[in-house]
Amino acid sequence: MPGVAQSSDDIGSYISENPFETMIRLGRLNTKNIIYQMPGGNAGNFFITAATTTGDGVLYPLNYSRDSSPGRHFVIVSKETSLVNRDNTFTLCITQNTDPTGQSIALYTDWDRNGEFEPANARTEVDAQNKTTRHTLSVPATAEPGKTRVRVRLEPTAGTSADASVSGGIVYDFVIFVMDGEPRNDCFISVSANNTQLGTASITTPPNEAGRYDKGTNVTVKATVNTHYEYAVTFNGWQQNGQIISTASEYTFNVTESVNLIAIFEAETPQMAEPETSTADNPIWYQIMNAHTDENRKERYIAYDTNTNTTYSTSLRVEKPADTTDKFLWRLEDTGNNRVQIVNKGSGLRIHGQQILETAAFEATTTGSDFAIAPSGHTNGSYSIKYNGNDGYLLNAQDGTWKLVLYNAGIGTGSGWYFYKVKLNEQTTNYNKSEKPVFKASLNNGVLKITGLDDNYKITVVNLTGQLLGMFHTTDTYFEDSIKYPENFVILVAESAKGRQYITKLYDTQI
């Protein structure tokens, strides 16, 4: 009933390893619907990349992680939630995409659940190096049990109130459930990956019957890099409260409180470099960006794409924005006499054209033209791409048509290019696509079925908070078994006896 204290056993019945399911169940704690005022305003360039809760007062830790801006000034975080005990303290740890120093960061709470925020009076610590702030909050003994919010305002300058319009900032409302239970001797541990395309995070130690871990016991978590992601991926370590606490992919720690650990994966990003020649067997790939500084012409990259349109009427063009797909990737093949041909990764075609200024557009063909690549002489560090080494015929981007043509237009920003080296995943680059597994996996009402297995596999299934739902070994072309309990979404990691590894997400079609 609303407002009635719950025992620790009652609390356990509300807590699920799925945060959204937990929120649904906790809606039964107190059905009073609170209406909060939404602040107006416009968004700035900073946003929260991760938010977690830790401390003695945490029954269930917050696990919020995003790698991109929400694109709006106000965000309600409800599918990720946290459970805290009243008459206790907890710490909200926030990591941003930028250094928080110099920002106005204000927290507001509504412990009496009357729909009106009050200043949180949190103790705040700023870690500029890790772009993190830690806010310690006290939940009063008089807090009303049930769903409430913690409002976080990030602004260039301080606002006047919790509901004031925000200018060039962002406001987050984190849904928090206040509980009134006895202290527990076990904790809820969850893990997540900062980017699930790059890798997965899981807990390999089985929990107790309540899905928790007793204080004083050891828990092992595992970070698995997606070895078949197209670009090189590194695991940078386990992050807790905005700080890296271990760089070991398998990390064991002693349980003292409820925590969320984030596995930090990073894909190799293109870096500006001195251009080098390479071969098809051992390629070095580059994105080649024009050095123009005019707003309409800057940050345009050489691309080859057979999909033409009104903006790009030719397959070979200078395009923006760039990505790390094949159409933007080129290597330099040595043809002797300090000349190179420029070869596209996706098609294998080469940049080819005639020694005619401005009017003749270059194409991508099997033949290719020879170029000399040398420093432009400009202080911006760009390079000139000279047709057959001729100083008066420089490869450039034609304004408006975005074709590649030859100009005799000076150096640097006029006809200069930057080379960005792109490091691909060598395992993927050398991967024999004929070995790609043909098995198919499905999940229906908690039953996992896999058909077409081509090897013996170790199958690990975890939910989105990293809890282990099942670990299986296959010995035949067909496999069927039940996971620990039904989940809407699961992550399946398949590791073959031959050392191959595949990661996929499954959706339970009957939930």
FIZALO-268520 format. One line per 3 residues: number of its first residue (from 0); their letters; for each residue x, y, z of C-alpha. Coordinates in nm, 2 decimals, decimal comma. Layout:
! FIZALO-268520
NUM = a = X/Y/Z | ...
***
This chain:
! FIZALO-268520
0 = mpg = 0,00/0,00/0,00 | 0,12/0,36/-0,06 | 0,33/0,50/0,21
3 = vaq = 0,36/0,17/0,40 | 0,71/0,05/0,49 | 0,84/-0,25/0,30
6 = ssd = 1,05/-0,53/0,44 | 1,37/-0,63/0,26 | 1,18/-0,94/0,13
9 = dig = 0,91/-0,72/-0,02 | 1,17/-0,51/-0,19 | 1,33/-0,81/-0,35
12 = syi = 1,00/-0,89/-0,52 | 1,00/-0,55/-0,70 | 1,36/-0,57/-0,83
15 = sen = 1,42/-0,73/-1,16 | 1,75/-0,75/-1,35 | 1,58/-0,56/-1,63
18 = pfe = 1,56/-0,19/-1,54 | 1,24/-0,12/-1,74 | 1,06/-0,42/-1,58
21 = tmi = 1,17/-0,30/-1,24 | 1,02/0,04/-1,32 | 0,69/-0,13/-1,42
24 = rlg = 0,68/-0,33/-1,10 | 0,76/-0,03/-0,88 | 0,47/0,16/-1,02
27 = rln = 0,26/-0,05/-0,77 | 0,45/0,10/-0,48 | 0,26/0,43/-0,49
30 = tkn = 0,02/0,50/-0,77 | 0,01/0,88/-0,71 | 0,08/1,04/-1,05
33 = iiy = 0,31/1,34/-1,01 | 0,31/1,62/-1,27 | 0,63/1,81/-1,32
36 = qmp = 0,69/2,13/-1,52 | 0,91/2,09/-1,83 | 1,16/2,37/-1,87
39 = ggn = 1,18/2,55/-2,21 | 1,49/2,66/-2,39 | 1,75/2,55/-2,64
42 = agn = 2,02/2,29/-2,62 | 2,39/2,34/-2,60 | 2,69/2,14/-2,72
45 = ffi = 2,74/1,94/-2,40 | 2,55/1,63/-2,28 | 2,58/1,34/-2,04
48 = taa = 2,75/1,03/-2,17 | 2,71/0,82/-1,85 | 2,53/0,84/-1,52
51 = ttt = 2,55/0,59/-1,24 | 2,46/0,57/-0,87 | 2,66/0,41/-0,59
54 = gdg = 2,67/0,41/-0,22 | 2,52/0,24/0,09 | 2,18/0,37/0,01
57 = vly = 2,16/0,22/-0,34 | 1,96/-0,10/-0,38 | 1,97/-0,10/-0,75
60 = pln = 2,22/0,12/-0,94 | 2,14/0,36/-1,22 | 2,29/0,25/-1,56
63 = ysr = 2,26/0,53/-1,81 | 2,50/0,55/-2,11 | 2,48/0,74/-2,44
66 = dss = 2,75/0,81/-2,70 | 2,57/1,09/-2,88 | 2,37/1,40/-2,80
69 = pgr = 2,00/1,36/-2,75 | 1,95/1,66/-2,98 | 1,71/1,84/-2,74
72 = hfv = 1,73/2,05/-2,43 | 1,52/1,83/-2,19 | 1,56/1,46/-2,13
75 = ivs = 1,36/1,23/-1,90 | 1,56/0,92/-1,81 | 1,30/0,66/-1,71
78 = ket = 1,39/0,33/-1,88 | 1,71/0,33/-1,67 | 1,63/0,38/-1,31
81 = slv = 1,78/0,35/-0,96 | 1,64/0,23/-0,62 | 1,75/0,40/-0,31
84 = nrd = 1,67/0,36/0,06 | 1,54/0,67/0,25 | 1,73/0,78/0,56
87 = ntf = 2,05/0,71/0,37 | 2,30/0,86/0,12 | 2,40/0,78/-0,24
90 = tlc = 2,63/0,93/-0,50 | 2,52/1,03/-0,85 | 2,82/1,02/-1,08
93 = itq = 2,78/1,21/-1,41 | 3,03/1,19/-1,71 | 3,00/1,44/-1,99
96 = ntd = 3,13/1,48/-2,34 | 3,33/1,79/-2,23 | 3,52/1,91/-1,93
99 = ptg = 3,25/2,03/-1,68 | 3,48/2,30/-1,53 | 3,32/2,64/-1,58
102 = qsi = 2,97/2,50/-1,62 | 2,68/2,57/-1,39 | 2,57/2,23/-1,26
105 = aly = 2,26/2,24/-1,04 | 2,07/1,94/-0,88 | 1,71/1,95/-0,76
108 = tdw = 1,51/1,68/-0,57 | 1,14/1,62/-0,48 | 1,16/1,38/-0,18
111 = drn = 0,81/1,46/-0,06 | 0,67/1,39/-0,41 | 0,46/1,70/-0,43
114 = gef = 0,57/1,79/-0,79 | 0,79/2,08/-0,68 | 1,16/2,06/-0,69
117 = epa = 1,39/2,19/-0,42 | 1,77/2,25/-0,43 | 1,94/1,92/-0,36
120 = nar = 2,22/2,06/-0,14 | 2,44/1,79/-0,28 | 2,81/1,77/-0,21
123 = tev = 2,98/1,80/-0,55 | 3,33/1,69/-0,66 | 3,46/1,78/-1,01
126 = daq = 3,71/1,57/-1,19 | 3,80/1,77/-1,50 | 4,04/1,51/-1,64
129 = nkt = 3,77/1,25/-1,66 | 3,50/1,50/-1,75 | 3,31/1,37/-1,44
132 = trh = 3,12/1,52/-1,14 | 3,02/1,33/-0,83 | 2,71/1,45/-0,64
135 = tls = 2,65/1,30/-0,29 | 2,28/1,33/-0,19 | 2,10/1,25/0,13
138 = vpa = 1,76/1,09/0,12 | 1,57/1,21/0,43 | 1,39/0,98/0,66
141 = tae = 1,07/1,17/0,58 | 1,10/1,10/0,21 | 0,78/0,95/0,07
144 = pgk = 0,83/0,60/-0,08 | 0,77/0,57/-0,45 | 0,87/0,73/-0,78
147 = trv = 1,03/1,07/-0,78 | 1,29/1,26/-0,99 | 1,63/1,41/-0,95
150 = rvr = 1,67/1,70/-1,19 | 2,01/1,79/-1,32 | 2,07/2,12/-1,50
153 = lep = 2,39/2,17/-1,71 | 2,42/2,53/-1,83 | 2,68/2,79/-1,93
156 = tag = 2,54/3,02/-1,65 | 2,33/2,94/-1,35 | 1,95/2,93/-1,39
159 = tsa = 1,72/3,09/-1,14 | 1,52/2,78/-1,06 | 1,46/2,41/-1,14
162 = das = 1,19/2,51/-1,39 | 1,36/2,81/-1,55 | 1,42/2,82/-1,93
165 = vsg = 1,76/2,69/-2,02 | 1,98/2,87/-2,28 | 2,25/2,67/-2,45
168 = giv = 2,24/2,39/-2,19 | 2,05/2,07/-2,12 | 1,82/1,94/-1,84
171 = ydf = 1,79/1,58/-1,73 | 1,52/1,43/-1,51 | 1,64/1,10/-1,36
174 = vif = 1,36/0,88/-1,23 | 1,45/0,75/-0,88 | 1,25/0,51/-0,67
177 = vmd = 1,26/0,57/-0,29 | 1,23/0,26/-0,08 | 1,18/0,20/0,29
180 = gep = 1,34/-0,13/0,36 | 1,59/-0,28/0,59 | 1,96/-0,27/0,50
183 = rnd = 2,07/-0,57/0,29 | 2,38/-0,78/0,30 | 2,38/-0,83/-0,07
186 = cfi = 2,42/-0,58/-0,36 | 2,30/-0,54/-0,72 | 2,59/-0,54/-0,97
189 = svs = 2,53/-0,44/-1,33 | 2,76/-0,39/-1,62 | 2,72/-0,22/-1,96
192 = ann = 2,92/-0,13/-2,27 | 2,97/0,23/-2,37 | 2,91/0,12/-2,73
195 = tql = 2,74/-0,22/-2,80 | 2,86/-0,22/-3,16 | 3,22/-0,23/-3,04
198 = gta = 3,19/-0,49/-2,76 | 2,99/-0,65/-2,48 | 3,01/-0,65/-2,11
201 = sit = 2,90/-0,94/-1,89 | 2,91/-1,08/-1,54 | 3,05/-1,43/-1,53
204 = tpp = 2,99/-1,49/-1,16 | 2,64/-1,64/-1,10 | 2,43/-1,43/-0,86
207 = nea = 2,23/-1,55/-0,56 | 1,87/-1,65/-0,58 | 1,76/-1,29/-0,56
210 = gry = 1,98/-1,20/-0,86 | 2,23/-1,01/-0,63 | 2,57/-1,06/-0,48
213 = dkg = 2,66/-1,10/-0,12 | 2,88/-0,84/0,04 | 3,24/-0,97/0,08
216 = tnv = 3,22/-1,21/-0,21 | 3,42/-1,18/-0,53 | 3,26/-1,10/-0,87
219 = tvk = 3,42/-1,13/-1,21 | 3,32/-0,92/-1,50 | 3,43/-0,97/-1,86
222 = atv = 3,47/-0,73/-2,15 | 3,46/-0,88/-2,50 | 3,58/-0,68/-2,80
225 = nth = 3,38/-0,73/-3,12 | 3,67/-0,88/-3,33 | 3,46/-0,86/-3,65
228 = yey = 3,38/-0,49/-3,62 | 3,52/-0,34/-3,94 | 3,77/-0,10/-3,77
231 = avt = 4,02/-0,17/-3,50 | 3,87/-0,17/-3,15 | 4,05/-0,14/-2,82
234 = fng = 3,92/-0,21/-2,47 | 4,03/0,08/-2,25 | 3,92/-0,05/-1,92
237 = wqq = 3,63/-0,07/-1,67 | 3,49/0,27/-1,56 | 3,33/0,33/-1,22
240 = ngq = 3,21/0,67/-1,12 | 3,38/0,82/-1,42 | 3,72/0,67/-1,35
243 = iis = 3,90/0,37/-1,49 | 3,95/0,12/-1,21 | 4,10/-0,17/-1,42
246 = tas = 4,23/-0,23/-1,77 | 4,20/-0,61/-1,74 | 3,93/-0,75/-1,98
249 = eyt = 3,84/-1,00/-1,70 | 3,83/-0,81/-1,38 | 3,75/-0,95/-1,03
252 = fnv = 3,65/-0,73/-0,74 | 3,51/-0,76/-0,39 | 3,15/-0,66/-0,34
255 = tes = 3,10/-0,38/-0,10 | 2,81/-0,18/-0,25 | 2,57/-0,18/-0,55
258 = vnl = 2,75/-0,05/-0,85 | 2,74/-0,03/-1,23 | 3,06/-0,08/-1,42
261 = iai = 3,10/0,05/-1,78 | 3,32/-0,13/-2,03 | 3,49/0,14/-2,23
264 = fea = 3,55/0,04/-2,59 | 3,70/0,27/-2,85 | 3,72/0,24/-3,23
267 = etp = 4,03/0,37/-3,40 | 3,97/0,72/-3,54 | 4,14/0,85/-3,85
270 = qma = 4,45/1,05/-3,77 | 4,62/1,31/-3,99 | 4,95/1,15/-4,12
273 = epe = 5,22/1,18/-4,38 | 5,11/0,99/-4,69 | 5,29/0,66/-4,76
276 = tst = 5,27/0,41/-5,05 | 5,15/0,06/-4,99 | 5,05/-0,26/-5,17
279 = adn = 4,72/-0,45/-5,21 | 4,85/-0,72/-4,98 | 4,96/-0,48/-4,71
282 = piw = 4,75/-0,16/-4,76 | 4,75/0,17/-4,58 | 4,42/0,34/-4,62
285 = yqi = 4,35/0,71/-4,61 | 4,07/0,95/-4,62 | 4,18/1,24/-4,84
288 = mna = 4,03/1,58/-4,74 | 4,06/1,90/-4,93 | 4,23/2,19/-4,74
291 = htd = 3,98/2,46/-4,85 | 3,86/2,68/-4,55 | 3,55/2,83/-4,71
294 = enr = 3,24/2,72/-4,52 | 3,09/2,55/-4,82 | 3,41/2,39/-4,95
297 = ker = 3,58/2,28/-4,63 | 3,59/1,93/-4,49 | 3,52/1,76/-4,82
300 = yia = 3,67/1,42/-4,89 | 3,75/1,23/-5,21 | 3,48/0,97/-5,25
303 = ydt = 3,38/0,71/-5,51 | 3,01/0,62/-5,51 | 2,81/0,50/-5,81
306 = ntn = 2,49/0,65/-5,65 | 2,46/0,99/-5,81 | 2,20/1,26/-5,75
309 = tty = 2,14/1,63/-5,80 | 2,42/1,72/-5,56 | 2,68/1,47/-5,69
312 = sts = 2,64/1,41/-6,06 | 2,96/1,20/-6,09 | 3,07/0,89/-5,91
315 = lrv = 3,41/1,04/-5,83 | 3,36/1,35/-5,62 | 3,45/1,54/-5,31
318 = ekp = 3,18/1,48/-5,05 | 3,09/1,56/-4,69 | 3,05/1,45/-4,43
321 = adt = 3,30/1,16/-4,45 | 3,28/0,83/-4,27 | 3,50/0,53/-4,27
324 = tdk = 3,32/0,32/-4,53 | 3,50/0,19/-4,84 | 3,40/0,48/-5,07
327 = flw = 3,61/0,73/-4,87 | 3,92/0,50/-4,84 | 4,22/0,52/-5,07
330 = rle = 4,57/0,39/-5,08 | 4,87/0,51/-5,27 | 5,04/0,26/-5,51
333 = dtg = 5,40/0,32/-5,61 | 5,45/0,34/-5,99 | 5,81/0,44/-5,99
336 = nnr = 5,99/0,77/-6,05 | 5,83/0,92/-5,73 | 5,48/0,87/-5,88
339 = vqi = 5,17/0,70/-5,73 | 4,83/0,59/-5,84 | 4,54/0,65/-5,60
342 = vnk = 4,33/0,33/-5,55 | 3,98/0,31/-5,40 | 3,92/0,04/-5,14
345 = gsg = 3,57/-0,06/-5,23 | 3,60/-0,08/-5,60 | 3,97/-0,12/-5,66
348 = lri = 3,94/0,16/-5,93 | 4,20/0,43/-5,97 | 4,17/0,81/-6,01
351 = hgq = 4,22/0,88/-6,38 | 4,19/1,19/-6,60 | 4,35/1,42/-6,86
354 = qil = 4,60/1,70/-6,83 | 4,34/1,97/-6,89 | 4,28/2,25/-6,65
357 = eta = 3,93/2,29/-6,49 | 3,70/2,16/-6,76 | 3,78/1,79/-6,76
360 = afe = 3,65/1,59/-6,46 | 3,85/1,30/-6,33 | 3,70/0,95/-6,31
363 = att = 3,77/0,62/-6,14 | 3,89/0,36/-6,39 | 4,10/0,04/-6,39
366 = tgs = 4,38/0,23/-6,56 | 4,46/0,53/-6,34 | 4,68/0,83/-6,38
369 = dfa = 5,02/0,90/-6,22 | 5,06/1,17/-5,95 | 5,34/1,31/-5,74
372 = iap = 5,24/1,39/-5,38 | 5,45/1,65/-5,20 | 5,42/1,90/-4,92
375 = sgh = 5,23/2,20/-5,05 | 5,46/2,44/-4,88 | 5,17/2,60/-4,69
378 = tng = 5,20/2,63/-4,31 | 4,88/2,43/-4,27 | 5,07/2,11/-4,34
381 = sys = 4,87/2,01/-4,65 | 5,00/1,82/-4,96 | 4,98/1,89/-5,33
384 = iky = 4,86/1,61/-5,56 | 5,04/1,69/-5,89 | 4,93/1,54/-6,22
387 = ngn = 5,23/1,34/-6,34 | 5,45/1,56/-6,12 | 5,36/1,88/-6,30
390 = dgy = 5,35/2,18/-6,06 | 5,10/2,36/-6,28 | 4,84/2,08/-6,27
393 = lln = 4,71/2,03/-5,92 | 4,42/1,81/-5,83 | 4,14/2,01/-5,67
396 = aqd = 3,77/2,02/-5,58 | 3,55/2,22/-5,82 | 3,32/2,45/-5,63
399 = gtw = 2,95/2,37/-5,69 | 2,99/2,06/-5,91 | 3,21/1,89/-5,65
402 = klv = 3,40/1,71/-5,93 | 3,77/1,64/-5,92 | 3,95/1,86/-6,17
405 = lyn = 4,30/2,02/-6,23 | 4,37/2,37/-6,12 | 4,68/2,59/-6,15
408 = agi = 4,58/2,77/-5,83 | 4,87/2,79/-5,60 | 4,93/2,59/-5,28
411 = gtg = 4,78/2,52/-4,94 | 4,42/2,61/-4,91 | 4,39/2,66/-5,29
414 = sgw = 4,49/2,31/-5,40 | 4,60/2,13/-5,08 | 4,49/1,80/-4,93
417 = yfy = 4,52/1,64/-4,59 | 4,57/1,26/-4,55 | 4,40/1,09/-4,26
420 = kvk = 4,52/0,74/-4,19 | 4,24/0,49/-4,11 | 4,34/0,18/-3,92
423 = lne = 4,11/-0,11/-4,01 | 4,06/-0,42/-3,80 | 4,32/-0,66/-3,93
426 = qtt = 4,12/-0,96/-3,83 | 3,83/-0,83/-4,04 | 4,05/-0,72/-4,33
429 = nyn = 4,21/-1,07/-4,35 | 3,89/-1,25/-4,27 | 3,78/-1,52/-4,52
432 = kse = 3,42/-1,43/-4,58 | 3,35/-1,79/-4,69 | 3,40/-1,89/-4,32
435 = kpv = 3,13/-1,66/-4,20 | 2,89/-1,87/-4,00 | 2,55/-1,96/-4,15
438 = fka = 2,38/-2,05/-3,82 | 2,06/-1,87/-3,73 | 1,96/-1,79/-3,37
441 = sln = 1,61/-1,72/-3,24 | 1,45/-1,65/-2,90 | 1,09/-1,74/-2,82
444 = ngv = 0,94/-1,73/-2,47 | 1,29/-1,78/-2,32 | 1,38/-2,07/-2,54
447 = lki = 1,70/-2,02/-2,74 | 1,72/-2,21/-3,07 | 2,02/-2,22/-3,31
450 = tgl = 2,03/-2,40/-3,64 | 2,30/-2,45/-3,90 | 2,59/-2,47/-3,66
453 = ddn = 2,92/-2,53/-3,85 | 3,14/-2,59/-3,55 | 3,14/-2,65/-3,17
456 = yki = 3,05/-2,32/-3,00 | 3,06/-2,18/-2,66 | 2,74/-1,97/-2,63
459 = tvv = 2,71/-1,70/-2,37 | 2,38/-1,52/-2,33 | 2,35/-1,20/-2,11
462 = nlt = 2,08/-0,94/-2,06 | 2,13/-0,57/-2,11 | 2,26/-0,52/-1,76
465 = gql = 2,52/-0,79/-1,80 | 2,36/-1,06/-1,59 | 2,44/-1,41/-1,71
468 = lgm = 2,13/-1,58/-1,85 | 2,30/-1,89/-1,98 | 2,62/-2,05/-2,09
471 = fht = 2,60/-2,34/-2,33 | 2,82/-2,56/-2,54 | 2,70/-2,69/-2,87
474 = tdt = 2,81/-3,03/-3,02 | 2,57/-3,06/-3,32 | 2,43/-2,85/-3,60
477 = yfe = 2,12/-2,78/-3,39 | 2,09/-2,65/-3,04 | 1,80/-2,57/-2,81
480 = dsi = 1,78/-2,47/-2,44 | 1,62/-2,23/-2,21 | 1,78/-1,92/-2,07
483 = kyp = 1,76/-1,84/-1,70 | 1,44/-1,63/-1,73 | 1,26/-1,46/-2,03
486 = enf = 1,40/-1,12/-2,14 | 1,29/-0,88/-2,41 | 1,64/-0,83/-2,55
489 = vil = 1,95/-1,04/-2,50 | 2,31/-1,03/-2,63 | 2,45/-1,36/-2,76
492 = vae = 2,82/-1,42/-2,79 | 2,93/-1,73/-2,99 | 3,29/-1,84/-2,97
495 = sak = 3,38/-2,13/-3,19 | 3,64/-2,40/-3,12 | 3,84/-2,25/-3,41
498 = grq = 3,87/-1,92/-3,23 | 3,61/-1,73/-3,43 | 3,38/-1,50/-3,24
501 = yit = 3,04/-1,35/-3,32 | 2,81/-1,11/-3,13 | 2,44/-1,06/-3,20
504 = kly = 2,13/-0,92/-3,03 | 1,81/-1,12/-3,01 | 1,46/-1,02/-2,94
507 = dtq = 1,22/-1,25/-2,77 | 0,92/-1,28/-3,01 | 0,68/-1,39/-2,74
510 = i = 0,74/-1,12/-2,48
***
